Amino acid sequence: MQRFPLVSFVCGLSLFGCWATPSQGGTGGGSGTGTGGSSSSGPTMKDPSTYAQNGTSGNAMYPYPQGHAYANCSWPKYNTDVVETAYQNWKAKFFDSGTGRIMRPEDSNDTVSEGIGYGMLIGVFMNDKAMFDAVWGYGKAHLDGNGLMTWHYNSSGSAAGNGSATDADEDMAYALMMAGVQWSDSTYTSAGTTMANAIMAHEVSGNVLEAGDSFNNANELDPSYFAPSYYRVFARVTGNSAWMNVLDETYTILGNADQPDGLVPNWVNQSGTGISYGSPNVGPYFGYDACRTPFRIALDWCLNGELRAQSYLNLIEGFYSAQAPNSVATLKDGYTTSGGMPPSASGLGVNQAGMAFYGPAAVGAMEAAQYNAFRDSAYLSLIGQTSGAAVSNSGIFSYFSGSWGTLSLMALSGNFWDMTSP
C-alpha cells in the first residue's frame, strides 16, 4: 500500500498450566546469552496469569508470554510487561470494538486491510481471542470477489479503494493458520488455507508475488510484501509446494534490489530496479514501504536459518549500525538506495525515523552479535515510544508507527513465530 533462547517450562496449579521461561544460553548468531550481551541475567518473563487477556481467551495452546526459541537469533534483555503495555496501548488507540476494525485516527478514522492483518497477528500472538475474532470478522465481511480483502474503507464503511493489498492478505492468512493451533480450532486453519489459495490464484504471477489482485502487473512489486517464512507455512498447511517457488523468486528479486547496503527501493520491477510510483515519486527510495523489509526477512533467518536472509540482514543491519551506533535518534525516515538523502520533493529523509523504521531494523539486528548495541538501543526506544506520554502523541504513536513498534516488540521478546511447527 502506498503511504506518506531456548525455553524451559514451569508448571503450576493455575488454569494456565505450564508457561515458558527463558533459559540462559541463546543460540545461533546472537550474543550467546539471549540477553543482548549486556548482562548475565536473562529477560524478565512473567507468569501468564499476570496478563488479563489470558483469562478470557479460553484454553490457549500458547498463552502470552512465550519467549519462543529463535534458533539463529538472540533477544535483547526484554521484559514482558513492556510488550504487554505496548499491545494494550495499541489496542486502546486503534481497535474499534463496535465494528471490529482497526482505525487510523490521523486519516479520518479510516481502515486499511493492512491494519486488519496487523490486528490479527497481534491478537493471536498476544492471545486476545476476542479482539482476533472481531478483527477477522470485519475482514471476512469485506472480502472481494476473489476472496481477498478490499484494501481501503472510510470511517462510514464505504469502500474508498479498489482491489487488495497482498501484504494484508498474507498477514491475515498466516494469522489464521496460527489461530488454528493457538485455539485448537480447525475452522481458522481452513479459512487461512482458503485465503492462501486465493493469494496464489490472484496475487501471484508465475512465481512473482504481485502487490494486489488488481495490479496484474509483475513489474510493480513491493519488496516489503515479501514474507518467505510465511510461504514455508503456506506450502506445508495448504499442501501446495508452489509456494516454495514463490519463496525462491522473492529472494532473487530481493538480491537484485538490495544494493550495497540492503536499502531496497519501495517499489521495484522484476529485475529489482527501483521504479517510479506514487506522487510524489517515492518508489525508487528506501522509505515507508521498504522500511518493513528487515522484519519479514529476519523471521526466515531467525526461525529457519535461511542463508539468503542472513546475507540480506548483514547488509541492512551493517548500514543501520553504522548510521546509529549509539542512538536511533540519528536515523532519518528515508534514504536513497546508496545511503544518501532522497530529493526534497519526495518528502523522505526529512524527519527523524520512527518505530516503523527502527523497529523492524531491531528485529533484523537479532541476527548477529555485532549488531547488539544497535538492537538494544532500538529496543529501549521502542519501550519509550509505546508507553507513557508518547502514546498520546499521534506523531509518535500513530497507526503505522505504533503498529510496527508493537509487532517489533513482540518479535524482540520471542512472541512472533510459527505455531504450526513449534
Secondary structure by P-SEA (a helix, b strand, c coil): cccccbbbbbbccccccbbbbbcccccccccccccccccccccccccccccccccccccccccccccccccccccccccaaaaaaaaaaaaaccccccccccccccccccccaaaaaaaaaaaaaacaaaaaaaaaaaaaacccccccccccccccccccccbbbaaaaaaaaaaaaaaaaaaccaaaaaaaaaaaaaaaaccccccccccccccccccccccccccaaaaaaaaaaacccaaaaaaaaaaaaaaacccccccccccccccccccccccccccccccccccaaaaaaaaaaaccccaaaaaaaaaaaaaaaaacccccccccccccccccccccccccccccccaaaaaaaaaaacccccaaaaaaaaaaaaaaaaccccccccccccaaaaaaaaaaaaaaaccccccccc
